[in-house]
Amino acid sequence: MIDQVMIRRGLSTDQGRRGLLTVSFAPFRCNTLELPWRDNRPNMSCFPAGTYELRWARPSHAIGGFRELYLIDGVPGRSGCFLHSGTVAGDRALGYLSDSYGCPLLGLTVGTYGGQLALFNSRAAVRQFNELLRGRPAQLIVEE
């Protein structure tokens, strides 16, 4: 049976969309932060809820110091969506900062950075998640 990873999303705001990531076979959980919903527009929006495949892959460049990360495969109208580290994911068109162009960011704690919703201990969250899955493929379920 393939491992399942779930992201349960919260309310979408201009400062981003918080969520909680859990793994089916372990007590691991971490926070997620994504761009707000903007009709699935590439580089401006989180992607639609649904079921996707996660596979270990090498991004075109290191993200947060990671040479390999989990790619979210099969996102409609998108490519290169990875689970990676970052601090903020606000709507750039409204003047907010963002470390995401549509990918979910992982973090161990949530707070504010410059008055904006933010994640912290992000690299540690990604490292722990990657070590837990150890490069195995998994299924990602994203729920609103």
SELO-975275 format. One record per residue (C-alpha): x, y, z. Coordinates in steps of 0.5 Angstrom, whole numbers, padded with zeros to 4 digits, always signed. Example, Ala and Ser with C-alpha at 12.3 -4.5 7.8 and 13.67 -1.06 7.14 Angstrom:
SELO-975275
+0025-0009+0016/+0027-0002+0014/
//
This chain:
SELO-975275
+0000+0000+0000/+0003+0007-0002/+0004+0012+0004/-0001+0018+0004/+0000+0025+0006/-0005+0030+0007/-0006+0037+0007/-0012+0040+0010/-0012+0047+0008/-0015+0053+0012/-0018+0060+0010/-0015+0063+0004/-0013+0070+0006/-0009+0075+0002/-0003+0074+0007/-0003+0066+0005/-0007+0060+0006/-0005+0056+0012/-0006+0048+0013/-0003+0042+0017/+0001+0037+0014/+0000+0030+0016/+0003+0023+0014/-0001+0016+0015/+0004+0012+0018/+0007+0017+0023/+0006+0022+0028/+0009+0027+0024/+0005+0034+0023/+0007+0040+0021/+0004+0047+0018/+0004+0049+0011/+0003+0056+0008/+0001+0057+0001/-0001+0063-0004/-0008+0065-0003/-0013+0062-0008/-0013+0066-0015/-0017+0061-0019/-0010+0057-0020/-0006+0062-0024/+0001+0060-0024/+0006+0063-0020/+0000+0067-0017/-0005+0062-0013/-0005+0055-0009/-0007+0049-0014/-0013+0046-0013/-0015+0041-0008/-0015+0034-0010/-0011+0028-0010/-0004+0028-0013/+0003+0023-0013/+0009+0025-0009/+0016+0023-0012/+0023+0024-0010/+0026+0029-0016/+0031+0034-0017/+0029+0041-0018/+0032+0045-0023/+0036+0049-0018/+0037+0048-0010/+0031+0050-0006/+0033+0052+0001/+0039+0048+0000/+0036+0042-0002/+0038+0039-0008/+0032+0034-0008/+0025+0035-0006/+0018+0032-0006/+0015+0034-0013/+0007+0034-0013/+0006+0031-0020/+0000+0032-0024/-0002+0039-0022/-0007+0041-0027/-0004+0047-0031/+0003+0047-0027/+0009+0044-0027/+0015+0044-0022/+0011+0044-0015/+0015+0042-0010/+0014+0041-0002/+0020+0046+0000/+0022+0051+0005/+0020+0058+0006/+0017+0063+0011/+0012+0067+0007/+0007+0066+0002/+0003+0073+0001/-0001+0076-0005/+0005+0080-0009/+0000+0084-0013/-0003+0087-0006/+0004+0088-0004/+0006+0082+0001/+0012+0078+0001/+0012+0071-0002/+0017+0065-0002/+0012+0061-0006/+0010+0061-0014/+0005+0056-0012/+0008+0051-0008/+0006+0049-0001/+0012+0051+0004/+0013+0047+0010/+0014+0050+0017/+0014+0047+0025/+0011+0054+0028/+0007+0059+0025/+0008+0067+0027/+0008+0073+0024/+0014+0076+0020/+0014+0084+0018/+0007+0084+0020/+0005+0078+0015/+0003+0071+0017/+0009+0067+0017/+0012+0060+0018/+0019+0058+0022/+0023+0053+0023/+0022+0051+0015/+0028+0048+0013/+0028+0043+0019/+0020+0041+0017/+0023+0040+0010/+0029+0036+0013/+0024+0032+0018/+0019+0030+0012/+0024+0028+0007/+0028+0023+0012/+0021+0020+0014/+0019+0019+0007/+0026+0017+0005/+0025+0018-0002/+0019+0013-0003/+0013+0015-0007/+0007+0017-0004/+0000+0020-0005/-0002+0027-0003/-0009+0029-0001/-0010+0036-0001/-0017+0038+0002/-0020+0045+0003/
//
